[in-house]
Amino acid sequence: MSDYKMSTKCVQSGYTPGNGEPRQIPIVQSTTFKYATSEDMGKLFDLEASGYFYTRLQNPTNDMVAAKICDMEGGTAAMLTASGQAANFYAIFNIANCGDHVVASSTIYGGTYNLFHVTMRKMGIDFTFVSPDCTEEELNAAFKPNTKAVFGETIANPALTVLDIEKFAKAAHAHGVPLVIDNTFATPVNCRPFEWGCDIVTHSTTKYMDGHGAGVGGCIVDSGNFDWMAHADKFPGLTTPDDSYHGITYAEKFGQGGAFITKCTAQLMRDFGSIQSPQNAFLLNLGLESLHVRMPRHCENALAVASFLKNHPKISFVTYPGLKGDKYYELAQKYMPNGTCGVVSFGFKGGRTAAETFMKHLKLAAIETHVADARTCVLHPASATHRQMNDQELAAAGITADLVRLSCGIEDLTDLIADIEQALAQV
Ligand SMILES: *Cc1c(COP(=O)(O)O)cnc(C)c1O
């Protein structure tokens, strides 16, 4: 499917039915798979043959949907995970172990920040957080001899900073490590990080890809561009024999395009089992079928809402990378010329209290720990997703106590603006 345009890939990639087969992706609702002989099955366990034996590791429905996302991103291999959290954990833990170090942008999703800064530190992995706006010198200075990856978000949730992908890719590659980017907010419809030097993409498919608030999920896509063997000493997990699979070496057996995802499935999915349910993968695919139609509408509504708020006397600031004059407007134009995302954040002259009053009076926009849904939703990060952070950490993540994150859905724009207007009148 890789020669087709994005819209066609959204609708058709990943599954082509044969004669008399179902038009829609079949949900393979089965934990296990039958084989004629133990020998057949043994080959699967040894990674000598490809196939399915247990849905904790792999399932055909999941693989069809992963293949679609892989095609959309322009990668060589992909896998679904149970959540975006699992995707980011797996993507990093697949190459960074106890004693290793990772450089990450400081303005990442609060859940990912906790995962890295608290939980993965307990596993002995060290993180250095750098501002996405840092100079090349500052970025290079963050690397250590044991650095194994660089991590950032195309558009950060909820800080809405835009990552200078080329700058981060250049630094990562100069130090012989891959750049991993969480592309949740932009989606491949608006940005394909591999085209700018990124090596591995992750997604919380819970957001725009599903798009209907129906299923939590994640995805990891490998570009196939990172040469593990050229940096063999840094990535022994990929370049030396795996004892749990009779001594196979992933980078040799599965090549540059397949090693990362095969290892991630064979080791991490086997041992942690954060697999997406085939039912959720089916729902995710329904969402993907209209992603290219929904994204422009999300962006159009968000840009109009951002412009409206920008001129409102009760609003102290508006952050939207698609808005002219925004700090990240130029970077957004470079990496996402067709639109960024549907999320706008803004602050109130009346501070935290004004933010809370505004939220209470919204009628269409619902207060939810969610974004990137067809329905407009709204969140106060300082009292929800980011409440673990102290003021200093909040500031580093680009969040203030009066900040409200509004995720514009695909409803009629005039209704959205009217809802915002009446809630603002109560402030
Ligand atoms: C929501 C989100 C995640 C976490 O994904 P879940 O599916 O909720 O586990 C990770 N990264 C970004 C950018 C997100 O918005």
The ligand as an SDF file (V2000), in Angstrom:
LIG
                    3D

 15 15  0  0  0  0  0  0  0  0999 V2000
   -2.4550   10.0550   26.4290 C   0  0  0  0  0  0  0  0  0  0  0  0
   -1.0480   10.1070   26.0370 C   0  0  0  0  0  0  0  0  0  0  0  0
   -0.1640    9.0810   26.3880 C   0  0  0  0  0  0  0  0  0  0  0  0
   -0.5870    7.9050   27.2220 C   0  0  0  0  0  0  0  0  0  0  0  0
   -1.4580    7.1110   26.4810 O   0  0  0  0  0  0  0  0  0  0  0  0
   -2.5760    6.1420   27.1490 P   0  0  0  0  0  0  0  0  0  0  0  0
   -3.1990    5.5390   25.9460 O   0  0  0  0  0  0  0  0  0  0  0  0
   -3.4770    6.9970   27.9560 O   0  0  0  0  0  0  0  0  0  0  0  0
   -1.8290    5.1600   27.9860 O   0  0  0  0  0  0  0  0  0  0  0  0
    1.1400    9.1620   25.9510 C   0  0  0  0  0  0  0  0  0  0  0  0
    1.5560   10.2120   25.2250 N   0  0  0  0  0  0  0  0  0  0  0  0
    0.7390   11.2300   24.8650 C   0  0  0  0  0  0  0  0  0  0  0  0
    1.2700   12.3500   24.0510 C   0  0  0  0  0  0  0  0  0  0  0  0
   -0.5920   11.2050   25.2640 C   0  0  0  0  0  0  0  0  0  0  0  0
   -1.3970   12.2170   24.9180 O   0  0  0  0  0  0  0  0  0  0  0  0
  1  2  1  0
  2  3  1  0
  2 14  2  0
  3  4  1  0
  3 10  2  0
  4  5  1  0
  5  6  1  0
  6  7  2  0
  6  8  1  0
  6  9  1  0
 10 11  1  0
 11 12  2  0
 12 13  1  0
 12 14  1  0
 14 15  1  0
M  END
$$$$
